[in-house]
Amino acid sequence: MITPTQQSAHTENPHLAVVVPVHNEADNVVPLIEEIVAALTGICDFEIIYVDDGSKDSTSDILLKTASETPRLRVLHHRQCCGQSTSIASGVEAARASVIATLDGDGQNDPADLPALYAAFMQTPDNDRLMITGHRQKRRDTWIKRISSRIANRIRAGLLGDDTPDTGCGLKVFGRSAFLGLPRFDHMHRFLPALMIRAGGQVKSVAVNHRPRQRGTSKYGTLDRLWVGIFDLIGVMWLQRRARHPVIEDVTPGATRESRE
C-alpha cells in the first residue's frame, strides 16, 4: 500500500520518469506501481507514466482509480492497440523528466533494480547519449523462451555489434532527448541499444533480477517474435550502414572555433 508520505512527495519537476507500457495487465497494475514507488522513494524526484495500449480488460479502470490515489502516477490511453514501441514513445514524449526509465508491465522486471540503473546513468560523465540496460542473469521464463532469446541475442549482437548481452530486457535508463532523436518504427524497443550506438552513443549493461510471471498471460509468441525480428534486424542493419557522424567546426570569421561530433 502506498503511504501518505510517499503520496505527498509528488513534484511538478521530476528528474526521472518511469514509463510502463501495458496491455491487458489488470492484475499486475497495483502491485507493480507499489513496488516502483517503494524502490524510488528517497532516491530522486520521479513520476510514473503508465501507457495503456488499448486494453480490453479492466486495466484502464484500475489505472484511473490508482492515479486518483497516487499523485506520482500519470495515465495515458491508446484507443487502439499500437504495440510496445509506440507505447514507450508515447510515454517518453509525455514525460516531464529529463531521464527515462522503462520496465515491462507484467511484473517480471524487478523495480528494486531501478536505483542501480539510475545511479549508473548519473555517475557516467557525458551521459547525453548513454543507455543503461538490464542484463537478466537468471531468466525465469520457459525453456523455449530462454533458448530462443539466447540464440536471438547472439545473432543480433554478431550482426549489429550493439555490445549488449540482453537487449530484450525491459529495464533501461536513458536520456529523454536522446530517445526522441532516434528513428521510429514498430518493434524499435527491441533494438534500442543498437539505435543508441548508431546515434553516436554508448551502452552499458547492469546485472538485474528477473522474476517468473505470477499474474496474467504473455502477449507474445515465440514464432511471432522470430519472423518479425528477422525483418526488423535487416532494417536496423540498413539504418546502421547509412549513419554518419560528421565532425562540425564553426569556421565563421571571428567566432571561437569549436568542434563537436
Backbone hydrogen bonds, N-H to C=O, Kabsch-Sander energy under -0.5 kcal/mol:
donor,donor_aa,acceptor,acceptor_aa,energy
7,Q,3,T,-2.0
8,S,4,P,-2.5
9,A,5,T,-0.6
9,A,6,Q,-0.6
10,H,7,Q,-1.3
15,H,45,D,-2.0
16,L,45,D,-1.9
17,A,99,V,-2.4
18,V,47,E,-2.8
19,V,17,A,-0.7
19,V,101,A,-3.3
20,V,18,V,-0.5
20,V,49,I,-2.8
22,V,51,V,-2.7
28,N,25,E,-1.4
29,V,25,E,-1.0
29,V,26,A,-0.5
32,L,28,N,-1.9
33,I,29,V,-2.2
34,E,30,V,-2.3
35,E,31,P,-1.7
36,I,32,L,-2.4
37,V,33,I,-2.5
38,A,34,E,-2.2
39,A,35,E,-2.3
40,L,36,I,-1.9
41,T,37,V,-1.9
43,I,40,L,-2.5
44,C,40,L,-1.2
47,E,16,L,-2.1
48,I,72,R,-2.5
49,I,18,V,-3.1
50,Y,48,I,-0.6
50,Y,74,R,-2.6
51,V,20,V,-2.3
52,D,50,Y,-0.6
52,D,76,L,-3.1
53,D,22,V,-3.2
53,D,51,V,-0.9
54,G,52,D,-1.7
54,G,78,H,-0.9
62,I,58,S,-2.4
63,L,59,T,-2.4
64,L,60,S,-2.3
65,K,61,D,-2.1
66,T,62,I,-2.5
67,A,63,L,-2.6
68,S,64,L,-1.5
69,E,65,K,-0.6
69,E,66,T,-0.9
70,T,66,T,-0.9
73,L,70,T,-2.1
74,R,48,I,-3.0
76,L,50,Y,-2.9
78,H,52,D,-3.1
79,R,77,H,-0.5
87,S,83,G,-1.8
88,I,84,Q,-2.5
89,A,85,S,-2.3
90,S,86,T,-2.4
91,G,87,S,-2.1
92,V,88,I,-2.6
93,E,89,A,-2.5
94,A,90,S,-1.7
95,A,91,G,-0.9
95,A,92,V,-0.6
99,V,15,H,-1.5
100,I,174,F,-3.3
101,A,17,A,-2.9
102,T,172,K,-2.5
103,L,19,V,-1.4
105,G,21,P,-0.8
107,G,104,D,-0.6
110,D,209,N,-0.6
113,D,110,D,-2.2
114,L,111,P,-1.8
117,L,113,D,-1.7
118,Y,114,L,-2.7
119,A,115,P,-2.5
120,A,116,A,-2.2
121,F,117,L,-1.8
122,M,118,Y,-2.6
123,Q,119,A,-2.3
124,T,121,F,-1.0
130,L,127,N,-1.3
131,M,202,Q,-2.0
132,I,173,V,-2.9
133,T,131,M,-0.6
133,T,204,K,-2.8
134,G,171,L,-2.9
135,H,206,V,-2.4
136,R,134,G,-0.5
137,Q,135,H,-0.7
137,Q,208,V,-1.5
146,R,142,T,-2.1
147,I,143,W,-2.5
148,S,144,I,-2.4
149,S,145,K,-2.2
150,R,146,R,-2.1
151,I,147,I,-2.4
152,A,148,S,-2.4
153,N,149,S,-2.6
154,R,150,R,-1.8
155,I,151,I,-2.4
156,R,152,A,-2.8
157,A,153,N,-2.6
158,G,154,R,-2.1
159,L,155,I,-2.1
160,L,156,R,-3.1
161,G,157,A,-1.9
169,C,166,D,-1.5
172,K,102,T,-1.5
172,K,170,G,-0.7
173,V,132,I,-2.6
174,F,100,I,-2.3
175,G,130,L,-0.7
176,R,98,S,-2.6
179,F,175,G,-1.8
180,L,176,R,-2.2
181,G,177,S,-0.7
181,G,178,A,-0.7
182,L,179,F,-2.1
188,M,185,F,-1.7
190,R,187,H,-1.6
191,F,188,M,-2.1
192,L,189,H,-0.7
195,L,191,F,-2.4
196,M,192,L,-2.4
197,I,193,P,-2.3
198,R,194,A,-2.3
199,A,195,L,-1.4
200,G,197,I,-2.1
201,G,196,M,-2.5
202,Q,129,R,-2.1
204,K,131,M,-2.5
206,V,133,T,-2.3
208,V,135,H,-2.2
211,R,108,Q,-2.3
225,R,221,G,-2.1
226,L,222,T,-1.9
227,W,223,L,-2.2
228,V,224,D,-1.9
229,G,225,R,-2.5
230,I,226,L,-1.7
231,F,227,W,-1.5
232,D,228,V,-2.3
233,L,229,G,-2.5
234,I,230,I,-1.8
235,G,231,F,-1.9
236,V,232,D,-2.5
237,M,233,L,-2.2
238,W,234,I,-1.9
239,L,235,G,-2.0
240,Q,236,V,-2.6
241,R,237,M,-2.0
242,R,238,W,-0.7
242,R,239,L,-0.8
243,A,240,Q,-1.4
248,I,246,P,-0.7
248,I,260,R,-2.8
250,D,258,E,-1.2
251,V,249,E,-1.0
255,A,252,T,-2.4
260,R,248,I,-1.3
